[in-house]
Amino acid sequence: MVRAGQLLRVQGANGAGKTSLLRTLCGLSLPDRGEVRWRGRPVTADRDGFHRELIYLGHAAALKDDLSACENLSTASLLGGQRPTAAQVMSALAAAGLRQREHLSARSLSQGQRRRVALARLVLLPSAPLWVLDEPFNALDTAATDWLLTVVTAQLRAGGIVVLTSHQPVAIDPSLSQVTLTL
């Protein structure tokens, strides 16, 4: 059981099942046995309600190459049930370090910039109580890693739950509640 304000770090070798576990936690795959529960109820009882309280970012940035950073973030938000304003989208992209790149096609962005477009959803909807992040630090430079650590820390301090995998040895504030699951 993961509690409010807690980080669950899932670690293991490639192929150990980290991504499969995260997909199961999000209700995208069914567990072989048992059930995933959210707020005391099986996620299958109210899948739509559960997904409204969840931000899941897979290990791929999942951007459309022909869309701009703004268009990609807006589209991902709409698919997640959010209706951000253009100003909110621009602000989230700026917070993610993408000022002056908001209108560039995803095709022209570096891997780190593409990752930051996807991660901008975290600051666009910081009130989502559950974040499930698969390798969120991949392709990020030091400044972007520091920014993401700040965002994750704020989520945990606000009582949110963060579940993440990472091959990088990132240091989350040790005063925050953390659990590590090794597969």
MINU-321946 format. One record per residue (C-alpha): residue number from 1; residue in three letters; x, y, z. Coordinates in Angstrom, 3 decimals, always signed. Layout:
REM residues N
<node n="NUM" res="ALA" px="X" py="Y" pz="Z"/>
...
//
This chain:
REM residues 183
<node n="1" res="MET" px="+0.000" py="+0.000" pz="+0.000"/>
<node n="2" res="VAL" px="+1.289" py="+3.445" pz="-0.923"/>
<node n="3" res="ARG" px="+0.063" py="+6.356" pz="+1.174"/>
<node n="4" res="ALA" px="-0.530" py="+10.055" pz="+0.500"/>
<node n="5" res="GLY" px="+2.737" py="+11.980" pz="+0.328"/>
<node n="6" res="GLN" px="+4.750" py="+8.864" pz="-0.438"/>
<node n="7" res="LEU" px="+7.129" py="+8.012" pz="-3.264"/>
<node n="8" res="LEU" px="+7.220" py="+4.445" pz="-4.550"/>
<node n="9" res="ARG" px="+10.425" py="+3.820" pz="-6.488"/>
<node n="10" res="VAL" px="+10.254" py="+0.674" pz="-8.630"/>
<node n="11" res="GLN" px="+13.646" py="-0.658" pz="-9.634"/>
<node n="12" res="GLY" px="+14.996" py="-3.688" pz="-11.413"/>
<node n="13" res="ALA" px="+16.954" py="-4.825" pz="-14.423"/>
<node n="14" res="ASN" px="+15.686" py="-4.323" pz="-17.960"/>
<node n="15" res="GLY" px="+12.925" py="-6.837" pz="-18.611"/>
<node n="16" res="ALA" px="+12.153" py="-7.338" pz="-14.901"/>
<node n="17" res="GLY" px="+8.578" py="-6.097" pz="-15.357"/>
<node n="18" res="LYS" px="+8.752" py="-2.478" pz="-14.162"/>
<node n="19" res="THR" px="+6.741" py="-1.068" pz="-17.065"/>
<node n="20" res="SER" px="+4.268" py="-3.956" pz="-16.895"/>
<node n="21" res="LEU" px="+3.732" py="-3.225" pz="-13.198"/>
<node n="22" res="LEU" px="+3.140" py="+0.478" pz="-13.875"/>
<node n="23" res="ARG" px="+0.669" py="-0.319" pz="-16.652"/>
<node n="24" res="THR" px="-1.178" py="-2.637" pz="-14.269"/>
<node n="25" res="LEU" px="-1.241" py="+0.037" pz="-11.553"/>
<node n="26" res="CYS" px="-2.835" py="+2.433" pz="-14.062"/>
<node n="27" res="GLY" px="-5.493" py="-0.075" pz="-15.085"/>
<node n="28" res="LEU" px="-4.062" py="-0.445" pz="-18.596"/>
<node n="29" res="SER" px="-3.321" py="-4.140" pz="-18.016"/>
<node n="30" res="LEU" px="-5.083" py="-6.625" pz="-15.764"/>
<node n="31" res="PRO" px="-3.181" py="-8.208" pz="-12.885"/>
<node n="32" res="ASP" px="-2.561" py="-11.962" pz="-12.996"/>
<node n="33" res="ARG" px="-4.041" py="-12.149" pz="-9.505"/>
<node n="34" res="GLY" px="-5.333" py="-9.726" pz="-6.935"/>
<node n="35" res="GLU" px="-6.551" py="-6.239" pz="-7.737"/>
<node n="36" res="VAL" px="-5.387" py="-2.655" pz="-7.827"/>
<node n="37" res="ARG" px="-7.308" py="-0.416" pz="-5.443"/>
<node n="38" res="TRP" px="-7.632" py="+3.357" pz="-5.300"/>
<node n="39" res="ARG" px="-9.307" py="+5.094" pz="-2.375"/>
<node n="40" res="GLY" px="-10.312" py="+1.687" pz="-1.031"/>
<node n="41" res="ARG" px="-12.102" py="+0.543" pz="-4.200"/>
<node n="42" res="PRO" px="-10.953" py="-1.580" pz="-7.132"/>
<node n="43" res="VAL" px="-9.890" py="+0.689" pz="-10.012"/>
<node n="44" res="THR" px="-12.149" py="-1.388" pz="-12.250"/>
<node n="45" res="ALA" px="-15.195" py="-0.166" pz="-10.256"/>
<node n="46" res="ASP" px="-14.774" py="+3.410" pz="-11.548"/>
<node n="47" res="ARG" px="-12.068" py="+3.383" pz="-14.208"/>
<node n="48" res="ASP" px="-12.985" py="+6.856" pz="-15.529"/>
<node n="49" res="GLY" px="-12.962" py="+8.402" pz="-12.066"/>
<node n="50" res="PHE" px="-9.615" py="+6.778" pz="-11.298"/>
<node n="51" res="HIS" px="-8.096" py="+8.019" pz="-14.563"/>
<node n="52" res="ARG" px="-9.225" py="+11.591" pz="-13.800"/>
<node n="53" res="GLU" px="-7.035" py="+11.463" pz="-10.681"/>
<node n="54" res="LEU" px="-4.033" py="+9.964" pz="-12.455"/>
<node n="55" res="ILE" px="-1.250" py="+11.227" pz="-14.663"/>
<node n="56" res="TYR" px="+0.614" py="+8.383" pz="-16.354"/>
<node n="57" res="LEU" px="+3.689" py="+9.170" pz="-18.400"/>
<node n="58" res="GLY" px="+5.233" py="+6.183" pz="-20.129"/>
<node n="59" res="HIS" px="+8.893" py="+5.779" pz="-20.966"/>
<node n="60" res="ALA" px="+8.330" py="+7.217" pz="-24.463"/>
<node n="61" res="ALA" px="+7.419" py="+10.901" pz="-24.776"/>
<node n="62" res="ALA" px="+4.405" py="+9.902" pz="-26.946"/>
<node n="63" res="LEU" px="+4.388" py="+13.062" pz="-29.048"/>
<node n="64" res="LYS" px="+3.058" py="+13.542" pz="-32.564"/>
<node n="65" res="ASP" px="+5.974" py="+14.765" pz="-34.686"/>
<node n="66" res="ASP" px="+3.843" py="+17.085" pz="-36.828"/>
<node n="67" res="LEU" px="+2.289" py="+18.869" pz="-33.844"/>
<node n="68" res="SER" px="+3.983" py="+21.679" pz="-31.935"/>
<node n="69" res="ALA" px="+4.920" py="+21.411" pz="-28.275"/>
<node n="70" res="CYS" px="+1.777" py="+23.457" pz="-27.457"/>
<node n="71" res="GLU" px="-0.446" py="+21.272" pz="-29.595"/>
<node n="72" res="ASN" px="+1.009" py="+18.064" pz="-28.150"/>
<node n="73" res="LEU" px="+0.545" py="+19.233" pz="-24.560"/>
<node n="74" res="SER" px="-2.980" py="+20.478" pz="-25.256"/>
<node n="75" res="THR" px="-3.929" py="+17.220" pz="-26.970"/>
<node n="76" res="ALA" px="-2.482" py="+15.042" pz="-24.183"/>
<node n="77" res="SER" px="-4.339" py="+17.158" pz="-21.641"/>
<node n="78" res="LEU" px="-7.631" py="+16.859" pz="-23.501"/>
<node n="79" res="LEU" px="-7.202" py="+13.092" pz="-23.739"/>
<node n="80" res="GLY" px="-6.600" py="+13.098" pz="-19.976"/>
<node n="81" res="GLY" px="-9.868" py="+14.948" pz="-19.373"/>
<node n="82" res="GLN" px="-8.358" py="+18.408" pz="-18.845"/>
<node n="83" res="ARG" px="-9.250" py="+21.583" pz="-20.749"/>
<node n="84" res="PRO" px="-6.287" py="+23.907" pz="-20.216"/>
<node n="85" res="THR" px="-6.264" py="+27.414" pz="-21.595"/>
<node n="86" res="ALA" px="-3.594" py="+28.470" pz="-24.072"/>
<node n="87" res="ALA" px="-2.010" py="+30.572" pz="-21.318"/>
<node n="88" res="GLN" px="-1.850" py="+27.561" pz="-18.967"/>
<node n="89" res="VAL" px="-0.189" py="+25.460" pz="-21.684"/>
<node n="90" res="MET" px="+2.373" py="+28.193" pz="-22.411"/>
<node n="91" res="SER" px="+3.091" py="+28.602" pz="-18.701"/>
<node n="92" res="ALA" px="+3.591" py="+24.849" pz="-18.204"/>
<node n="93" res="LEU" px="+5.965" py="+24.656" pz="-21.167"/>
<node n="94" res="ALA" px="+7.912" py="+27.658" pz="-19.884"/>
<node n="95" res="ALA" px="+8.184" py="+26.019" pz="-16.443"/>
<node n="96" res="ALA" px="+9.572" py="+22.920" pz="-18.173"/>
<node n="97" res="GLY" px="+12.300" py="+25.033" pz="-19.800"/>
<node n="98" res="LEU" px="+10.778" py="+25.230" pz="-23.266"/>
<node n="99" res="ARG" px="+10.321" py="+28.982" pz="-23.650"/>
<node n="100" res="GLN" px="+10.846" py="+29.951" pz="-27.302"/>
<node n="101" res="ARG" px="+10.183" py="+26.344" pz="-28.387"/>
<node n="102" res="GLU" px="+6.435" py="+26.188" pz="-27.741"/>
<node n="103" res="HIS" px="+5.505" py="+26.460" pz="-31.419"/>
<node n="104" res="LEU" px="+8.216" py="+24.215" pz="-32.870"/>
<node n="105" res="SER" px="+7.133" py="+20.851" pz="-34.202"/>
<node n="106" res="ALA" px="+8.012" py="+17.941" pz="-31.965"/>
<node n="107" res="ARG" px="+10.080" py="+16.572" pz="-34.836"/>
<node n="108" res="SER" px="+12.551" py="+19.460" pz="-34.397"/>
<node n="109" res="LEU" px="+12.987" py="+19.015" pz="-30.638"/>
<node n="110" res="SER" px="+15.803" py="+17.100" pz="-28.965"/>
<node n="111" res="GLN" px="+14.989" py="+13.968" pz="-26.944"/>
<node n="112" res="GLY" px="+15.324" py="+15.934" pz="-23.711"/>
<node n="113" res="GLN" px="+13.000" py="+18.652" pz="-24.990"/>
<node n="114" res="ARG" px="+10.473" py="+16.050" pz="-26.129"/>
<node n="115" res="ARG" px="+10.579" py="+14.509" pz="-22.654"/>
<node n="116" res="ARG" px="+10.021" py="+17.942" pz="-21.079"/>
<node n="117" res="VAL" px="+6.932" py="+18.516" pz="-23.262"/>
<node n="118" res="ALA" px="+5.442" py="+15.325" pz="-21.821"/>
<node n="119" res="LEU" px="+6.535" py="+16.210" pz="-18.271"/>
<node n="120" res="ALA" px="+4.915" py="+19.649" pz="-18.549"/>
<node n="121" res="ARG" px="+1.592" py="+17.875" pz="-17.839"/>
<node n="122" res="LEU" px="+2.766" py="+17.559" pz="-14.243"/>
<node n="123" res="VAL" px="+2.778" py="+21.321" pz="-13.735"/>
<node n="124" res="LEU" px="-0.305" py="+21.814" pz="-15.879"/>
<node n="125" res="LEU" px="-2.348" py="+19.639" pz="-13.507"/>
<node n="126" res="PRO" px="-0.420" py="+19.494" pz="-10.237"/>
<node n="127" res="SER" px="-3.560" py="+18.620" pz="-8.306"/>
<node n="128" res="ALA" px="-3.799" py="+15.095" pz="-9.775"/>
<node n="129" res="PRO" px="-3.208" py="+13.001" pz="-6.643"/>
<node n="130" res="LEU" px="-1.434" py="+10.105" pz="-8.393"/>
<node n="131" res="TRP" px="+1.501" py="+10.363" pz="-10.784"/>
<node n="132" res="VAL" px="+2.895" py="+7.202" pz="-12.380"/>
<node n="133" res="LEU" px="+6.129" py="+7.979" pz="-14.212"/>
<node n="134" res="ASP" px="+8.106" py="+5.440" pz="-16.234"/>
<node n="135" res="GLU" px="+11.750" py="+6.549" pz="-16.534"/>
<node n="136" res="PRO" px="+10.918" py="+10.269" pz="-16.286"/>
<node n="137" res="PHE" px="+14.581" py="+11.322" pz="-15.998"/>
<node n="138" res="ASN" px="+15.663" py="+9.727" pz="-19.287"/>
<node n="139" res="ALA" px="+17.255" py="+12.190" pz="-21.727"/>
<node n="140" res="LEU" px="+17.121" py="+15.089" pz="-19.255"/>
<node n="141" res="ASP" px="+20.095" py="+17.361" pz="-18.657"/>
<node n="142" res="THR" px="+21.100" py="+18.496" pz="-15.177"/>
<node n="143" res="ALA" px="+18.856" py="+21.582" pz="-15.178"/>
<node n="144" res="ALA" px="+15.799" py="+19.607" pz="-16.333"/>
<node n="145" res="THR" px="+16.536" py="+16.856" pz="-13.791"/>
<node n="146" res="ASP" px="+16.705" py="+19.454" pz="-11.013"/>
<node n="147" res="TRP" px="+13.416" py="+20.974" pz="-12.217"/>
<node n="148" res="LEU" px="+11.712" py="+17.560" pz="-12.243"/>
<node n="149" res="LEU" px="+13.022" py="+16.741" pz="-8.758"/>
<node n="150" res="THR" px="+11.506" py="+20.032" pz="-7.549"/>
<node n="151" res="VAL" px="+8.158" py="+19.202" pz="-9.187"/>
<node n="152" res="VAL" px="+8.096" py="+15.677" pz="-7.711"/>
<node n="153" res="THR" px="+9.045" py="+17.002" pz="-4.276"/>
<node n="154" res="ALA" px="+6.224" py="+19.558" pz="-4.417"/>
<node n="155" res="GLN" px="+3.751" py="+16.813" pz="-5.381"/>
<node n="156" res="LEU" px="+4.813" py="+14.676" pz="-2.417"/>
<node n="157" res="ARG" px="+4.739" py="+17.596" pz="+0.025"/>
<node n="158" res="ALA" px="+1.204" py="+18.417" pz="-1.162"/>
<node n="159" res="GLY" px="+0.130" py="+14.875" pz="-0.215"/>
<node n="160" res="GLY" px="+0.238" py="+13.389" pz="-3.699"/>
<node n="161" res="ILE" px="+1.578" py="+9.950" pz="-4.542"/>
<node n="162" res="VAL" px="+4.391" py="+9.431" pz="-7.045"/>
<node n="163" res="VAL" px="+5.285" py="+6.027" pz="-8.449"/>
<node n="164" res="LEU" px="+8.364" py="+6.031" pz="-10.659"/>
<node n="165" res="THR" px="+11.029" py="+3.922" pz="-12.247"/>
<node n="166" res="SER" px="+14.492" py="+5.267" pz="-12.903"/>
<node n="167" res="HIS" px="+17.852" py="+3.907" pz="-13.928"/>
<node n="168" res="GLN" px="+19.479" py="+7.147" pz="-12.787"/>
<node n="169" res="PRO" px="+20.432" py="+7.494" pz="-9.129"/>
<node n="170" res="VAL" px="+18.252" py="+10.551" pz="-8.478"/>
<node n="171" res="ALA" px="+18.106" py="+11.858" pz="-4.947"/>
<node n="172" res="ILE" px="+14.662" py="+12.783" pz="-3.692"/>
<node n="173" res="ASP" px="+14.652" py="+14.738" pz="-0.420"/>
<node n="174" res="PRO" px="+15.324" py="+12.048" pz="+2.239"/>
<node n="175" res="SER" px="+12.883" py="+13.719" pz="+4.649"/>
<node n="176" res="LEU" px="+10.033" py="+12.582" pz="+2.352"/>
<node n="177" res="SER" px="+8.458" py="+9.162" pz="+2.776"/>
<node n="178" res="GLN" px="+9.920" py="+6.743" pz="+0.226"/>
<node n="179" res="VAL" px="+9.506" py="+3.045" pz="-0.470"/>
<node n="180" res="THR" px="+11.607" py="+1.041" pz="-2.926"/>
<node n="181" res="LEU" px="+10.273" py="-2.057" pz="-4.653"/>
<node n="182" res="THR" px="+12.910" py="-4.181" pz="-6.387"/>
<node n="183" res="LEU" px="+11.719" py="-6.555" pz="-9.080"/>
//
